Amino acid sequence: MLDLLKGTRIVSFNHFLFGPMGVQALGDLGADVISIETTEGAWQRHWSSGDIWCDEQSMLHLCANRNKRSIAIDLKSARGKDIAMRLVDGCDAVAENFRPGVMEKLGFGYATLKARKPDLIYASASGYGPTGPYAERPGQDLLAQALFGMMAITGQASTGPRPVGVSVIDHHGAALFAMGILAALVRKTRTGQGCRVDASLMQAALDLQSESIVAWMNAPKRPEKIHAHKHVGGWYYAAPYGVYATRDGHLALSLAPLKTIAEVVEEPKLLAFAEADTWSKQDEISSLIAERMKARSTDDWIGRLERLKVWHARVQDYAAIAADPQVQHMQSLVTVPGTGPERAPVTLVNHPVLYDGEAAEIRLPPQRLGAQTREVLSEIGCSAAEIAELVKSGSVKLADA
């Protein structure tokens, strides 16, 4: 069992995907993450990716809420606020991803908690940062992809802007959120000093595009258009770098000398282009390659590419990924017992890093709302009678109540 963060307690006021996924990484590493939700359950319990539900559980909840204890509290009630504040008093870090100002209205803003607990790490994940002209705007992955370049560089001239097919900024933002909290924890261990940590979808979107943005910003003559080429993977790549249809699938071709590609696809017209042309005539070159690639099967091309040591990859769908031997070897997908009424097993994407060759353990599958309410309340000194009264008043909710 990984215990890199054993003894660290995180109180999480997170919802949707960005915040929960970031804090999940800390739980994977052994932190005691106490997830505070309303008595109705956080948003991610009520909306499911693809409208797919497993044993009454949403996919959005399942993908980002393992290794956390769930406590359901009415944060608008005085008794609920008191419980949450007592949990804050005993934690190392508070993490939240409400829109700026919401935590202040609830009575758990940074200034309030810092005055109460000066060494607290207070981590906020937002759409655009805690202040500035966009601070009050709704922050969401698709909107961030539109505003900050991701759609522009993904789309082609023929299709217009296109979003990436997953919530890529939420996912990357979650990793940055976890990184920021970990950095603050390291300093706190060394100096005892607290820290405010702010991550945002905006900065996650820009960080994802560092290579592209740095190239554009420093070009002597900045390109007017940054959409992807017809086959080449992006505006700042040379041919043949991109995706090509075969007779029965698709192949990705990485960087390779044009002379070698000409030999692979048996297209002498490619020899008329200089290597410098691969940076300026991407569409002409890639179209010649694409026409030849359609003539043979994927397996046939792979054999030819391997013989000439050209970097390549088969384009795999999720069924192929599930069967992929390297994915299986690395335990990248893991199936665990579910916590729904039928206890149906669920398959999750595992923590993405190994530590001393060891994969993170799923100690707690994503929990039912309030599954640990009684346990957590007992830990802060509430008696059985007090817990019963809190449940009766609606200040808290138990999973079995």
N, C-alpha and C positions, 0 to 999 in steps of 0.2 A: 504494500500500500504506500502510495506517495504521501509524504508528510512534509513537503517543503515549506508549507505555510501552516503547519500544525501550531495551534495556540493563537492563531490570528482569527479575529471575529469581524465579519463584515455584515452590517445591517443594510439591506437592499430595499430601496423604495422604487424599484424599476418595473417597467412595463413594455409591451410590444416586443422588440427584438434587439435593438442597439444596446440598451442597458443590460437586459437580462443575459445576453450572450457574453458580454464582457465580464460580468460578475461570475458567470458559470465557470469561466476559465480559472478563477481564483478558487472556486469550490473544488474543481478538478485537482488542484495542487494541494488540497488538504485544509484550506481555510474553512471555518465554520460560517457558512453564509446563512443568515436568517432573512428570508424573503418576506417582507411585509406587504400584504395585499389588502384591499378592501374586503368587506364581508360578502360582496357580490363576486369577487374574483377580478384579477387584473384583465386588461383588454385581451391579452394573448390567449386567455382561456375561452374566449367567445368568438374568435375568428380563426379559421383554419386555412392554411395554404392549400390551394387546389380544391377547397371545400371537402378535404379528406379528413375523416375522423376515425380514430382507432379506439374502440372501447370507450366512447364518449369523451375522448381527449383530443384536443386540437394539435395539429402539427406544429403550429407556432409555439405552443407551450412546450411540446416535447423536445423541440430542437435546441432549446436554450435555458432549460430550468432543471437540469440534473444537479446532483450534489448540493442541494439547498434544502433547508428546513422551511416549511411553509407555516406562517402564522397569519390569521385573518383578523384584522382590527378595523373598527370604525374610527378612522382618524379625525372625524368631525366631532366625536363625542369627547367630553372631558376625561373620562376614564380611559378611553382608547388612546388619547394623546399621552396620558400619564404612562401607560404601558410602553408605548413607543419610545418615550423619552428615557425610561429606565433601561431599555435595550440599548439606546444610544450611549448612555453612561458607561455601559460595560463593553463597548466595542472599540476596535482599532480604527475602523473606517466606516463612513456612511457613503453610500453610492445611490445616485438618483438620476433619472432622465426625464423629468417633467419639463414642460416649457418654462423658461425663466419666469420667476415670480410665483409659481404654484406652491413650491415648498415654503416660501415665506408666508403665503396665505394660510397654510396648514400649521404654521408655527414651528417649522423645522428648517428654516433658512440658514444659510452659512453663518451670518453674523450672530444669530441666536445660539446656534450650537457651539460656535467657537468661543463665545463668551462663557458658556457653561462648561466646555471641555477644551481648553486651549491647545492640547496636543492632538486634537482630532484631525484625521484625514477626511476631507469632504470632497467627494468626486462627483462632478456633474457632467452628464452627456446631453448635448442639446443639438438643435439643428444647425445653428450658425455661431454659437458662442454666447456667453452670458450677457454681453452688451453689444451696442452697435445698431445700425439702421435695420438690420434683419432680425434682431433678437426676438421680436414678438411674432415673427412669421411662423406658420406651421412648418415643422421640419420633418421630412419624410424622404426615403431613399430615391424614389422616382423624381421628386422635385430637385433633389441635390444632383442627380445625374443630369437633369436638364440645365440647371443653373451653372454648373461648374465643369462643363466640358466633356463629360463622359459620353453623352449622347452624340455630340458633334463628331468625336473621333471614332465612334463605333459605326455610325451610319455611313452609307455610300452615297455618291452623287445621284444614283438612280432611285434610292429608297428614301433619302432624307435622313434626319437624325434617328437613331435607334437606341433604346436602352439595352443595357446588358441583361441577360436572361435571368439573373438572380438579384437579390438585394445586396449587391456587392459592396456598396458603401456602408450599409448597416454592419455587414460582416467585418469589413476592415476597420470600421470605427470601433467595433467591439474589441478588437485586438489592441488598438491604440488606447482605448479606455482602460483595459486590463494592464497594459504596459505602464500607463501613468500612475495607476494605483500602486503597482509593484515598486516603481521608482520612489514613490512617496513613503512606502513601507520601509524600504531600505534606509532612507534618510532618517526616518523616525527611530529605527533600531539603533542607528549610529549616534544620533544627536538628541532624540526625544522630542524633536520639533514636529508639529503638525504641518499640514499642507492643504491648500486648495488645488484640486486637479480639474481641469476643464478639457473635455474632448468634444468634438463636433462633427457632424456629417460633412460640413463644408471642408474642414481641414482634412478629413479622411478622404474625400473625393480628390482634393488637390494632391495629397500625398500619393494616392494610387497612380497618378499621372506624372510623377516627378520626371521621368525620362523624357516624356513628350513635351511637358511644359518647359523644362530647362532647354531642350533643343530649340523650341519655338522662340523663347525669350532671347536667346543668344545668337540666333541666326542673323548674319549680315543683311539678308533680305528675307524678312519673315513671309512664309507662305500665306497666301490669302485664304486658302481653304485647307482645313485639317481633317476632312472626312477620309474614310478609308478608301483604298482603291478597289477595283472590281474583284480582284483575287488576292492581292497583297494585303497583309494583315493590318496595316496602319499607314498613316501619311508619312511617317519618318522611317519607314523600312524600305530596303531595296528588294527588287525582284530576285528570286522567286518567293521570298518569305510570305507564306500565306496558305490558303486552303483551296484544294482542287478536287473536283468531282471525278471519281473513277467510274468504271462501268457498273459497279455495284455498291459504291459507298463514297467515302471522302478520305483524303489524305492531307496532312499538314506537312509542308516542306519548309525546313528551316534554312539557315544561311548556307549557301553552297556556291562555288564558282560556276559561272554561266556555262563555261566549257564542259564541265562535268554534267550539268543538267541537260545540256544538248545531247550528250552521249546517252544519258539515261532514257530520255524520251524520244531519241532518234529524230531530232528536228534540226537539220542543218541551218535553217534560217536564223537560229539563235546565235550562230557563230558570227553573224554580221554585226552584232552588237558588241561594243566595248564594255568592260566592267563598269566604267563610269556611267554608261547608259542605264544600268540597273537602278540608279538613283533618280533618274529623270524620265525614263520611259517604262515605268512599271506596268502600265496597262497594256502596252504593245507586247512586251516580253511575256507577261503572265498569260495573256490571251493565247499566244502560241503554245505555251506549256499546257494550258487548260484544254485546248483542242486535242492534243495528243493524249492527255491523261484519260480522256473519256473512252479510249479505245481498249483498255485492258482492265482486268479486275484489280481490286485492292491488293490481294495476295501476290499477284504477278508483279505489280509495281514494287511491293515491299521487297521481294526477292532481288529485283534489279537495284533498288536503292541501297540495300545492304551490301551487295557485292561491290558497289562503288563508294561505300562509306559516306553516303549522304544522310544527314540527320533528317529524320522523318517520324511521323506518328500516325497511326490509324485514328480517325475520329470515332470515339466510342460513346454510345448512349449509356443510360444508367444501368440497363440490364448487363451490358458488357463490363461496366465498372464493378458491379456486384460480383461478377465472376473473375475479375482480373486477379491473377496470382500475386502480384505485388501488393495490391490493396488488401488481399487476404493475409499475406505474410506480415504486413505492418499493423494488422488489427485495426485498420482505419474505419471499418464499420463493425459495430458491436451490437448484439441483440441481448436485451435484458428483460426481466419480468416487468410488465406494466403495473400501474396502480389503479386502473379503472375497475369498474364493477366486476368484469370478467377476468381481470388480471391477464389480459392478452399481451403476449410479448411484443416489444417494440424494438425496431432497429434504429440506432442512432449513429451519427458521425462522431467518432471518438476525438478526444483531445489531440491536437495535431503535433505535439512534440513528445519525443522520448527523453527520459531522464535515466542515465546509467543503463540505457537499453530497455527501460521499462516503460510501458504505456500506462497512462493514468487509469485508475480504477473508478468505475461508476459505483460509488458507495450507496447513493440514493438515486433511483430513477426519478424522473420528474414527478413531483408529489401532488396528491389531491389537495385542494384548497383547505388550509387549516389543519393539515395532517399532523403538524407538530405544535399546534397552539397550546394544548394542555402541557406538553413537555416543556416548552419554552417558558410558559407562565410559571410552572413549578420551579424552574431554575432561577427565576428572579424573586422567588419567595412567596408566591401566591399559594394559599391553601386550597384544598379541594372545594371548600365552601365558597371561598372568594371566586374561584374559577366558575363555579356553578352560577353565582350571582352575575358575573360578567357576561356569561353566555345568555342568561335570562334577560339582561338589560339590552342585549344586542351590541354590546361594546366589542365583543370578540365572537368568533365562530369556530366551532370544532368541525373536523371532517365528518364526524359521525353524528353531528347535531342537526 
